[in-house]
Amino acid sequence: TAGIHIHDVMPPAHDHLMPSRGKMDFTAFKNIIGPGMVLVLEPSPNTSEAEIRAGVETIRTAWGVTIN
């Protein structure tokens, strides 16, 4: 995989939530994240800056990576 887009989901029909706002266990994906992989956050248009910052921190904690 060259890259992935990142967002959380809340079943049955809500997606494009920032990580930690839904039900995904992002730690389960840590082993597939490789060096140089393109990581793209994919929030819904109405996502606040604070929610995006919290989502980035969730990914940093879960995967040990930096998202710029």
Secondary structure, 3 states (H helix, E strand, C coil): CCEEEECEEECCCEEEECCCCCCCCHHHHHHHCCCCCEEEECCCCCCCHHHHHHHHHHHHHHHCCCCC
